[in-house]
Amino acid sequence: MALDTEFMREKTYSPQFCLLQIATTDCVACVDPLAIESLDPLLDLIYQPDIIKIFHASRQDLEIFYNLRGSIPAPIFDTQIAAPLLGQTDQIGYANLVKALLNVDLPKTHSRTDWSHRPLSPEQLIYAADDVIYLAQIYNTMREQLGELDREKWLDGDFEALTRNSLYENAPELAWNRIRSAWKLKGASLSSLQLLAEWRETKAQQSNRPRNWILKDDALFDIARQRPDSIDKLKRIRGIPEQTVRRHGETILGLLEAATRRAPIPAKAPPKTSAKSAEKEALLDILMS
């Protein structure tokens, strides 16, 4: 079963689920979750463990399902993750993969569509349906090629990791892990970043607003690094809107003060990337086969 979702999240913390596309080898459907009172009968089918769910770049699609039911519809197969093992480029886009494997050119006319707007035009629905029609065909081609190379089990760990509920829980106390430069801070500065990130995540969830609308990562990092002890010093930090200082300045200073009384959770530096990627290994194997 090939699946894709369309959603909007530019102005919200949680994605607004706008369309569900489903395809098998002989049928396709676009389902409107904004018009249907309950998707439960369909979700019961999707969540059956004996049905493989096929996605391309599944992370955000799976978040939709987690928000609907609090779990992921395993097992899954992600064609973007599988592509490098078959000699395709890493992080390949769906249209490029369709072209590479099926020699079909997909239009990009509606890539910036507001999927929450109704009614959707016939052209928009055709565009959406294409996202799963060819996905089902790609899956069959990929499974055949992976079998020929004896690599069918190579991706099991990657796919299993994507079905772990913890990946989608967004616990506020772990929000600091998303800030790429967190590992550069130590002591009270790191503790400050962790408390500030937890506060921002909680505010974003409660108000259903993007976390960067509350405070951007760079500003959060600079506050934690400089640790201002007054509103005046907080105002001098670049990237903090005056409105944010008015609304949350005292809260931010309180968090910085609280950070001095707690030990930080250790932050690890990101691992160095290997020069020999899975993509290069796959290409080498194909050339030598």
N, C-alpha and C positions, 0 to 999 in steps of 0.2 A: 504494500500500500504506500503510494507516494503522497507526501503531505507538504503543504506550505501554508504560511499564514501571512496576512497583510495586517498591519497595525500602525497606529500613530502614537508617538511618545515625545514629540518635540516640546510639548507644554506640560507633560505629566511625569511623575516618577514611575508609575506602572504603565505598561503599554496598553493602549485602548485596542482591544481585539476587534477587527473590522471585517475580516473575511477569512474563510477556511477553504483551501483547495485540496481536493482528494482525487487520486487517480489510481486505477489498476491498469492492467494491460488492455482491457476492453471497455473501460468506462471512465468518465471524468465528471466531477461535480464541483460547483462553487456554492458554498453554504454561507448564508448571511447571519452571523451571530447577533446582529443588531435587530433583526426582525423575528428571530425564533425565540420563544420564551424559554425553552430548555434544550440544551444540547446533550443531555444525559444519555438518551438512547444511542446516539452516534458515538459519544465518548466511550460508552460501554464496549462498542465494537473496536474502536481505536486502541483501547487499553488491553485488548486480549493478548496474552503473552505468546500465543502461537502465530501471531501476525507480525512480520518485520515491517517496521515503519521507516520509510526512506525519505531522507531530507538532503538538502544541500545547504551547508553552513547552518547547522541546526541550532546553535546555541540560543538565539533569540526566539526561534519557534518553540523550542522546548520550554522556555520561560513562560510562554503563553499557557501551555498545558499545565505547568506546575501551578500557575496562578489559578487555573480552573479547578484542579483536583488535589493539589498538594503533593503530587508525585509525577513521575515521568513515564510516558507510555513505552516501556521497553518491550522487546529489543529494538534497537535502531541501527540504521546504516547511513552514514554521512558520506555522500559522494565527493565532497570537497576534501575531506580527510583522506579518502581512499585514492584520490587522483595522483598524488606524487609517487605512490607505489607502482603506478602504471606509466611513469615517465612524463606526467603532466606537471605543470608548474605548481609550486606551493601557493595555497590560498587562491586557486583559480576561481574566477567568477562563473556563474551558472551558464551565461550565454557563450562564453569562450569554451566551456566544457562540452556544451551541446554541439558547437561547431567542430570541435576536435574529434569527438566520437561519432557524431551522427551526420556531420556535414550539413547542418541546418542553421540558417541565419535567423536569429530572433530579433525582433524590433525592440528598441528601447524607448518607444514613444511615451509610455505611461510610467516610466520609472519614478517620476516625482508626483504621482497621483495622490490626492487627498482621499484615502480609502474610507474615510468616515462620511464622506458626502454621499447623499442618496438623491436620485437613483444612480447606480453605476451604469455607464453606457455599455452597449454590446461590445464595443472595441476594448473597453477596460476589462470586461469579463473574459474575452478571448485572450488578452494579454496575461491575465491572472491564471487562466487554465493552462496556458503554455508552460507555466512554471512547474506543473506536475505531469503533464502529458509526456514530455520528453524525459523527465526525471525517472519515470518507471522504465523507459527504454534504456536509459543510461545504466541503471542498476543491473539489468540483465547482462549488458555488455561487460560491465566491470566484473561481475561475479564470474563470468566465463574467463576473462583475462587473468583474474586473480587465481582461479583454479589452475590454469595452464602454468602459472609461475609458482604454484604451490605456496601462495601467500594468503589464503583465505582466513587463516587464524591470526595473522599479524596485527590486525586492527581491533581485535576483540577487547583489549585493554583500553584503547582510546574510546571506543563506543560505550563500554561499561562506565567509564569515568563520566561521560556526559549524562548518564542516567542517575547519578547520585544526587539526591535531594539537597544535600548540603551546598551544592554548586549554585542553587537558586534561592537560598534562604535569605541572603542579604542581612545577616545579623549585624546590627549597628556596631557592636563591640569589635567586629572584624573589618569594619569599613576602611580602616587605615591601610590595609593590605593593598587596596586599589591605587594608592598614591605611589607612583613609581619611584620617587626619590626618597621614600621613607627611610630606607636603609642608611642614608647618609647622616641621619640624626642620631644622637646619643643622649643618654641621661634624661634630664628634665625636658629637653626639647622634643625627644621622641615620645615621652609620656604625654606632653602637651598635644602633639599631633594626633596621638591615639584618642585622647579625650575629645578633641575638637572634631575629628572625623566621626566619632560616635554620636556626638551632639548633632552634627549636620545631617547624618543619615536618618536619625530619629525625626528631625524636623521635616526632612524631605518626604519620609513615609507618611507622617501624620497629615501633612498638607497636600500630598500627592503632587509635588512639584519637583522638577529636576534638581538634583543635588547642587549642580553648578549655579542654579539660580539663587541659591542661598549663599554660597561662597565657593569660588573656584579653587581647584586644587593648588594652583600656584600661590594664591593668597593664603590658603590654609597652611601651606608649608612655610611661607615667610613669617606668618604669625608665630608658628611653633619655633622657628629658628631664632627669631629676634626676641620673643617673649616680652612684649611691652607690658609695663606695669601701670599705665595710665591711659585714659581715653585719648589724650593728646598724642601720645606716642603711637597708639593704635592707628590714628588717623594718618600718620605719616607713612604707613606701610603701603606700598604701591598695590593697586588692584582691589582695594577694599572700598566699595561704594559708600558714600556718606550716609545713605539710607540704612545700610547694614550696620554701620557704627551706631546710629541712633537707636535702632531696634534691638541690636544684640550685643552692643559693646560691653555692657556690664557683665552679661553672661559669659562672653569670651574671656574677659579678665578673670572672672571667677574660676573658669576652667583652667586657665594658666596657673593660677595660684594653687588649685587643687592638685595639679600635676606635680608640684614639688613634694607632695606627701605620698606619692606612690611610685613604685619601681615600674619602668616600662617593660612591655613585652619585647623580648629581643627581636630585632629585625635582621633578616639575612640578606646579604647582597645577592643580586640576580646571578644565576649561573652563566658562565661564559658559553657562548654558542659554539658548537663543534663545526669545524671547517667542512667536515664531510657530512652533508645533510642526507636525509632519507631519500630526497629527490635525486641527488647525484648517485647514490647507491643503486636506486632503481634503474636509472638510465644506463649505468655501467652494466648491470645484470642483463638488461635487454640487448645491449650491443654485443655482449659476449654469448648470448643464448643462441 
